[in-house]
Amino acid sequence: VSGSEGGGMPGINLKEAAAIIVGALKKAREIPCHPMTIAVVDAGGCLVALKREDGSGNLRPDIAFAKAWGAVGMGIGGRAMGDRAAKSPEFWASLNVISKGRIAPVAGGVLLLRNDVVIGAVGATGDVPDNDEACALAGGKEAGFTTEVMEAALGKQAF
């Protein structure tokens, strides 16, 4: 049971994740982007929903998941992870090993907040990172979430 439905930790449910994906893909068609893949994870990094458009490559689901999973795991958005990775590549290379390749420090991983608490993240891939991020942001906002791509959400994880 999701926290938004009463009882328990505030979380993201399947209906909300689906709305995020719809909003992200709508933005992708407006830009227009190459075929996209969108992943939504909860605060614990578990996959809630994923959609891959026709023509999106077979690695894209892993990339979208890594963008979202890395954001909730580190508590910062993909853009902030990319900035940090550029400044300390050795640390981020070790994180890639520690996480078994499940982290992608690049724009397109966006934290989702409810009541100032991180309750999940969305990862978008298929186009250039700036467009991926624009799609992820649009999806989160259209579904009614506060979004974060930098470090303002640090320390606001649900657990």
N, C-alpha and C positions, 0 to 999 in steps of 0.2 A: 504494500500500500504506500503510495506516495505521500509525503508530508503535506502536499498541497490538497490532498483529499481528507486530511485529518489524521492526527496521531502520527508519531514518529518524526524522523528527521525531514526537514524540507528537502524535497528531491524533485527530479524531473520525471514526468511520466511519458508514456508512449504517445499520447495525444499531443502533448507539448512538443515532443521531439519531432513528430510528423509535421507540425505547424512550422517549426524552425526550418526543416528541409524544404517545405513548400516555398517559404519566403526566400530562402537562399537560392533555390533554382529559378524563382521568378526574377530575382536580381541578375542571375547569370544570363538569362535570356534578354534582359534589358540592356546589358553592357555592350555587346554580346560576348560571352565567353565560349571557349571550346567546351566540349562535353565535360560535365562536372561530376564529382563524387562528394557526397556530404555525409559526415558521421557525427552523431551526437552521443556523448557519454555522460554518465552521472558523476557525482562528486567523488566516487570511488574509482572512476575510470572504467566502469563497466559499460559496454556498448548498449545503448538503448535503441538506436535506429541507424540505418545506413541505406543510402540510395545511390546507385551508380547509373548515370544516364547512358543511353546507347552511344557507343563510340568512345566512352571513357576507358582508358587502358586498364589492364588487369592488375597493375600495381597500385592504382588509385585508391582502392579501399584501404590498403595498408597505410598509405600516405595520409589520407583523411583521418583515420584512426590515430595515427602517431601525432598528428597536429593537435587533436583534441585531448588525447591521453597525456601528452607532454604538458599541455597547459594546466590541466587539473593537478598533475603530479608535481609540477614546480610552483603552482600558484601564481603564475604570470602568463600573459598572452604570448602568442607565437612571435609577434614583432619584438617584444622585450627579450624573448629567448634568443632570437637572431642577433640582437644588439649585444647581448652578453656573450654569445658564442664567438662573435668577431673579436671581442676583447680578451677572451680566455679560451682559445680553441682546445687546449689540452684538457681542461675540465669538462668541456662539452663532449669531447671524444670519449672520455671515460664514462660520462653519463650514457652515451650511446651503447657502450659495452654493458654497463650495469643494467640498463633497461632492456637489453636484448634487442636493440634496434627499434624500440617502440617510442622514440622521441624524435620529433622533427622541429628543430629550432628555426622556424621560418614563418613569415606572415601567413595567416590562414587558420591559425588556431586561436579561437576566441573564447574567453571565459564567459559563463552565463551566471548572473547573480539575481537572487530574489531576496528582498529585505536586507540588502548589503551582505549577503552570504553567498559564496560560490556554491552553486548546486549542480554544476556540470560545465561542459564545454562543447563547442561545435568546431569541427575541422572541415575545411573545404579545400579541394584540389582539382586541378584540371586546366588552369590557365596560369598566368603569371601570379606570383604571390600577392601583389597588391589587389588584383581582381578577386583572387581567392578570399582574401580578407574582407573585401567589400561585400561579397556574397554571404559570408559567415555572419558579418555584422548585421546585414539586412535581415537574415533569417531570425537571429536572436531578437532583434528589435520588433520585427513584425509579430513575433510570438509573445511579446510583452515583457521581455527580460531586459535588465541592464546588462551591458556588454563591456568587456575590457580587453584591450590588446597589449597593454603595457604592464606596469607593476602596481597600479593602484589597489588591486585586490589582494596583495600579499597579506597573509595572516587572516584572511577572511574565509578560509576553507570551512566546510560544514563539519569536518572532524579532524 
